[in-house]
Amino acid sequence: MRGRPRKERIAGGTAAVWAVLVCGAAQAQDFMPPQSTGDVYLQGFIGGALVQQRQGYYRRSDGNDDVGRSVYGGGGLGYAQRFDHWLVGGEAEIGNGTGDVTTHGGAFDYVTHMDWLATATGRLGYDLGANVVPYITAGLAVGDVGASTRGGASAQNTSETKAGWTAGAGMEAPLPLSLLKMRLEYRYVDFGQVNGPDGQGGTIPLSIHQHLLRLGLSLRL
């Protein structure tokens, strides 16, 4: 008879310990960060590029930049990590088709162009529900900036691989096929100052920046 109360006390104590451990685990789970999922994806895009040029040889009387427009397209690789409603990721892309910008002058025409544009950017977004994600993006831009003089006594051409920066914002949404998503995005690209030809064998300061509006399609790998 004396052993039974002791066994009951041991059993009751064991049950109490288990109850404390279970409650503690449940409370700890409430404070754990949400599970995250990561996706690698291929992306292609197409859109329009508005390129603005300002150079030191010809200056517009109204003080505005000269503007050129063209179709712009390319592709790249991206990675996105989700933390509950937040999306954090990065993308590397390359594109072409940014077009020429021409300033018509008295002695000759001044033309700037870009043969290619590559970017490496970070991305931060927030899922509003149903995988509809507005986001912001920013990072490094590298491009081949060229300039030339056409007409006049002697034509000149220069080309320089220039590093700059890019920033923008967009909206991403899913498509009926689960592996596909589409996005609409705006980006601004700035390369600062570049040395361009002056039409007389020397150089002049040149600035070029772009506004890109593009439609993208991504495929999750």
C-alpha angles and dihedrals in degrees: 000000000000093000095056099066089049092052089048090051091050091048091047092049092049091051090049092051091050091049091053092048093049093048091047092050091049092050092046090052089056090059097044116106115256119268113268130215127199130206132193114204144176117228137196126186142184131185148117130302125206109194123194123200133189121176136173101242104061119027124192114240091230092053094238127130124257112251136212129184132203146149113273129196144159145122147236150164128277144181128206128188120195125211107183103296095348125093122200123178151126139237138199116200143166128199144170141198103074093147136216129293115207129196113196111216139171101258099028144339120266116217131185126185144163122227095194142354126207126186137188110194143167122227133207122185143160125223109232091189135288088044093292103147127184110197147173126223137191140161148104126342125193124183144162104247115194133184133183143174117229122199126005127089098310129014118220132196130191132178128188133178101226133188121215140142139269135199135173150135138239150161126250125198135173126251126219090264106076096222095054132079132173131207141188114212143176122205134183118206125193127183099179116214124354130181112245132179120272096206092247102076096276137086137254132194115269130186125196132179135167142214112207124192111183145168116220137194122197131194119204112226 
